[in-house]
Amino acid sequence: MGMVEELSHPDGRVAGLKQVLRCARAAMLIKVYIARDADEDVAARVSAACERYGIPADTMHTMHQIGSACGLEVGSACAGVLKRQ
């Protein structure tokens, strides 16, 4: 499944640094997208959380692509795919 399909459902994803980090700590994510053009500090924080909690991370897309996939009018440095309940 591609990034757009994974992030297009509002109830199946979170976007933004705070939400991604919170959900990573709570073991709620199955995958994280980190924008390749994100601020280095933001990317490092999210990457470290992914390593710590064993979450696969994809760094192939831009902030614009991630934001668009989430249905946002602005770019997003990161987004996470939530586990299905």
C-alpha positions in Angstrom: 0.0 0.0 0.0 1.3 3.4 -0.9 1.7 6.5 1.3 -1.4 8.3 -0.2 -3.6 5.3 0.6 -2.2 4.9 4.1 -2.6 8.6 5.0 -5.8 9.5 3.3 -8.1 8.2 6.0 -8.4 10.8 8.9 -9.2 8.2 11.5 -6.2 6.0 10.4 -3.4 8.6 10.7 -1.9 11.4 12.7 0.1 14.3 11.3 2.6 16.6 13.0 5.5 16.3 15.4 3.6 16.3 18.7 0.9 13.8 17.6 3.4 11.4 16.0 5.7 11.4 19.1 2.7 11.0 21.5 1.4 8.0 19.4 4.8 6.5 19.1 5.2 6.5 22.9 1.8 4.9 23.2 2.6 2.1 20.7 -0.2 3.2 18.4 1.8 3.5 15.1 2.7 0.9 12.5 4.6 3.2 10.3 5.9 6.8 10.2 6.6 9.1 7.3 9.3 11.7 7.8 9.7 14.4 5.2 13.2 14.4 3.6 13.1 18.3 3.6 11.9 18.5 7.2 13.9 20.6 9.8 16.9 18.5 10.9 15.9 18.7 14.6 12.4 17.5 13.9 13.6 14.7 11.7 16.1 13.6 14.3 13.5 13.5 17.1 11.1 11.5 15.0 13.8 9.1 13.8 15.0 8.6 17.3 11.5 7.8 18.5 11.0 5.3 15.6 14.2 3.5 16.5 13.4 3.5 20.2 9.9 2.0 19.7 10.7 -0.2 16.7 8.5 1.7 14.2 9.5 1.6 10.5 10.2 5.0 9.0 9.9 6.2 5.4 12.0 9.2 4.4 11.3 9.2 0.7 8.7 12.0 0.5 8.6 15.8 0.9 6.7 17.9 3.4 4.3 18.9 0.6 3.6 15.3 -0.4 3.0 14.2 3.2 0.7 17.1 3.9 -1.2 16.5 0.7 -1.6 12.8 1.4 -3.1 13.8 4.8 -5.5 16.3 3.2 -3.8 19.3 4.6 -3.3 22.6 2.8 0.2 22.9 4.3 3.2 20.6 4.4 3.8 18.2 7.3 7.2 17.2 8.6 5.9 13.8 9.6 2.8 11.6 9.8 2.1 8.3 11.3 -0.2 5.4 10.3 -2.3 4.2 13.3 -2.7 0.6 14.2 -6.2 -0.8 13.4 -8.3 -1.4 16.5 
